[in-house]
Amino acid sequence: MTSDRKTREDLADELVAQLPGLLRYARSLQPDPQQAEDLVQDTLVRAREKSASFRGESSLGTWLHRILHNLAADASRRRREVTADLTDDDATRVEGLWREGLVHGGLRGGGGAGRDPRTPA
């Protein structure tokens, strides 16, 4: 057995040993079991793609957990990014409601009736 093959087998054994902890962590970040499993799978794919960047300054488990955490954070940010398909009329209406709230002090508070709170008193 060559040392390269032994290294790959050792790495595979270490990855298998990390799976329960990764899945527990993924479930704490993502309550949907299927999405948590997908997150673990994406973590393993990313680890394989970036294996050359693993410097061994931390344990393999720590590195994998960091990858999982970053993937979960990226997914969370993507879910929060909502695009609105507003027509010009919709945008004008929203702008008018927003300005009305500002002028009357309803949305931003503070400003008296007829005073724009964005301008100094």
Secondary structure, DSSP 8 states (H G I E B T S, - for coil): --HHHHHHHHHHHHHHHHHHHHHHHHHHH--SHHHHHHHHHHHHHHHHHTGGG--SSS-HHHHHHHHHHHHHHHHHHHHH-------HHHHHHHHHHHHHHHHTTSSS-S--TT--TTS--
